[in-house]
């Protein structure tokens, strides 16, 4: 079995080496960069399984770097764990809204980081429903290929957007609370924020265009995908 490839983008050389040592000791193959531009260049030239990305970087910060990764059709599926010395809720909100898959505040133990890396990689595995395609009206979700089309035209989603849309479609007709979506899609506690869910729902509707109507807001409760028979 080939080793999972992890890109570490961290400007603190000592911390970067510590992370690399422990990840490689745990069976991963690591690449490193000390600024966002070099990290993006490495990501463009190598197929990575996950990126560990510091927020406070020289030049382009980690938020902008994460945004570029998630907006790139060839890279948007790559999970991102953000690192920062800041422990403000607003930083977690911004990170998750940009498509980050997890967030680790410094100082942290390398054991915690390794556990989070393994958890994110596990969540990022393609669903094993080979050949399964879910369709509602002109919306189609090809699960094994991680591909969404609207009127047969592909629409690019970040990993978390895809996971959120798939979760809603798989639970069609059932209301999903913001807390439940935070737990099931982001794997984070509901006391962090609910704004992240609302922002991602807004992005889904924008990208889905006409099919954005499928996502119904249930005031005071959450969201659901309409039952087909209830569509007008």
C-alpha positions in Angstrom: 0.0 0.0 0.0 1.5 3.4 -1.0 2.0 6.0 1.7 -0.4 8.9 1.9 1.3 12.1 0.8 1.0 15.1 3.2 2.1 18.7 2.3 3.2 20.8 5.3 3.1 24.6 4.7 4.6 26.1 7.8 7.2 28.9 8.0 8.5 27.9 11.4 11.3 25.5 10.4 11.6 23.7 13.7 7.9 23.1 14.0 7.8 22.0 10.4 10.6 19.5 11.0 8.8 18.2 14.1 5.6 17.7 12.3 7.3 15.9 9.4 9.3 13.7 11.7 6.2 12.5 13.6 4.0 12.1 10.5 6.7 10.1 8.7 7.2 8.0 11.8 3.4 7.3 11.6 3.7 6.1 8.0 3.1 9.2 5.9 5.3 10.7 3.2 5.8 14.4 3.7 6.6 17.4 1.5 7.3 20.8 3.0 7.1 24.5 2.0 7.7 27.6 4.1 5.4 29.9 2.3 2.1 29.7 0.5 3.4 30.3 -3.0 5.9 27.4 -2.7 3.2 25.2 -1.2 0.9 25.9 -4.1 3.7 25.1 -6.5 4.4 21.8 -4.9 0.7 21.0 -4.8 0.4 21.7 -8.6 3.3 19.3 -9.3 2.5 16.5 -6.9 -0.8 14.7 -6.1 -1.2 15.2 -2.4 -3.6 13.4 -0.1 -3.8 16.2 2.5 -2.4 19.7 3.3 -1.4 20.9 6.7 -1.5 24.7 6.3 -0.4 27.4 8.7 -2.5 30.6 8.7 0.3 33.1 9.6 2.6 32.8 6.6 4.9 35.4 5.0 3.3 37.0 2.0 0.1 35.2 1.1 -1.6 34.0 4.3 -3.1 30.6 4.9 -6.6 31.8 4.4 -5.9 33.0 0.8 -3.9 29.8 0.1 -6.8 27.6 1.3 -9.1 29.6 -0.9 -6.9 29.1 -4.0 -6.7 25.3 -3.3 -10.5 25.0 -2.9 -11.2 27.1 -6.0 -8.9 25.0 -8.2 -10.8 22.2 -10.0 -7.8 19.9 -9.8 -7.2 20.5 -6.1 -10.5 21.3 -4.5 -10.9 17.7 -3.3 -7.7 17.8 -1.3 -8.4 18.1 2.5 -6.9 21.0 4.4 -6.1 21.2 8.1 -5.3 24.7 9.2 -2.8 25.6 11.9 -2.6 28.8 13.8 -1.4 30.4 16.9 -4.7 32.3 17.1 -7.5 30.7 19.0 -10.3 33.1 18.1 -13.6 31.7 17.0 -13.6 34.0 14.0 -10.5 32.3 12.6 -12.2 28.9 12.8 -15.3 30.4 11.1 -13.3 31.9 8.3 -11.3 28.7 7.8 -14.3 26.5 7.6 -16.1 28.9 5.3 -13.2 28.8 2.9 -13.5 25.0 2.8 -10.9 23.9 5.4 -11.6 20.4 6.8 -10.2 20.9 10.2 -8.5 23.5 12.4 -5.8 23.0 15.0 -4.8 25.8 17.4 -1.1 26.1 18.5 0.3 24.9 20.8 -0.8 21.4 20.0 0.6 17.9 20.6 1.9 16.1 17.6 -0.2 13.1 18.7 -3.3 15.3 18.4 -2.3 16.5 14.9 -1.7 12.9 13.8 -5.1 11.8 15.0 -6.7 14.7 13.2 -4.8 13.9 10.0 -6.0 10.3 10.2 -9.6 11.3 10.9 -9.7 13.8 8.0 -8.2 11.3 5.6 -10.8 8.7 6.7 -13.6 11.2 6.2 -12.2 12.2 2.8 -12.3 8.7 1.4 -14.5 8.3 -1.6 -17.8 6.6 -0.7 -17.6 2.9 -1.6 -20.9 2.8 -3.3 -19.4 1.9 -6.7 -21.5 3.1 -9.6 -24.0 4.8 -7.4 -25.4 8.0 -8.9 -28.1 10.0 -7.1 -30.4 12.2 -9.2 -33.1 14.7 -8.4 -34.6 16.6 -11.4 -31.6 18.0 -13.3 -29.2 17.5 -10.4 -27.0 14.4 -10.6 -24.4 13.3 -8.0 -21.9 10.7 -9.1 -20.6 9.5 -5.8 -17.6 7.3 -6.8 -16.3 10.0 -9.1 -17.0 12.9 -6.7 -18.8 14.7 -9.6 -21.9 16.9 -9.6 -23.7 17.9 -12.7 -26.7 20.3 -13.3 -28.4 19.8 -16.6 -25.5 17.5 -17.6 -23.0 20.4 -17.0 -20.4 19.7 -14.3 -20.4 22.1 -11.3 -17.2 22.2 -9.2 -17.6 22.0 -5.4 -15.1 21.9 -2.6 -14.8 18.7 -0.6 -16.9 20.1 2.2 -19.5 21.5 -0.2 -19.8 18.1 -1.9 -20.1 16.3 1.4 -22.8 18.7 2.6 -24.8 18.4 -0.6 -24.5 14.6 -0.6 -25.6 14.4 3.0 -28.7 16.5 2.3 -29.6 14.5 -0.8 -29.0 11.1 0.9 -31.4 12.3 3.7 -33.9 13.8 1.2 -37.1 14.9 2.8 -35.7 14.9 6.3 -34.9 18.1 8.1 -31.2 18.4 9.1 -30.5 20.8 12.0 -27.4 23.0 11.8 -25.9 21.2 14.8 -26.5 17.8 13.2 -24.8 19.0 9.9 -21.8 20.4 11.9 -21.4 17.1 13.6 -22.0 14.8 10.5 -20.3 16.9 7.8 -17.6 18.9 9.6 -17.2 16.5 12.6 -17.1 19.5 15.0 -19.0 20.3 18.1 -22.1 22.4 17.7 -20.9 25.0 20.1 -18.4 26.3 17.6 -20.7 28.1 15.2 -23.7 27.6 13.0 -22.8 30.4 10.6 -20.5 28.0 8.7 -23.5 25.8 7.7 -25.5 28.8 6.5 -22.6 30.1 4.4 -22.0 26.7 2.8 -25.7 26.4 2.1 -25.6 29.8 0.4 -22.6 28.7 -1.7 -24.4 25.5 -2.7 -27.5 27.4 -3.9 -25.4 29.8 -5.9 -23.5 27.0 -7.6 -26.5 24.9 -8.3 -28.3 27.8 -10.0 -31.9 26.7 -10.8 -31.4 23.6 -8.8 -30.7 25.6 -5.7 -34.5 25.5 -5.1 -34.1 21.9 -4.0 -32.5 23.1 -0.7 -35.4 24.3 1.6 -34.8 26.4 4.7 -37.0 25.2 7.5 -37.2 28.2 9.8 -36.0 27.6 13.3 -35.0 24.0 12.4 -32.5 23.7 9.6 -32.4 22.6 6.0 -33.7 19.7 3.8 -33.9 18.6 0.2 -37.4 18.7 -1.0 -39.2 15.4 -1.6 -39.6 15.1 -5.4 -43.3 14.9 -5.3 -43.5 18.2 -3.4 -41.7 20.1 -6.0 -43.9 22.5 -8.1 
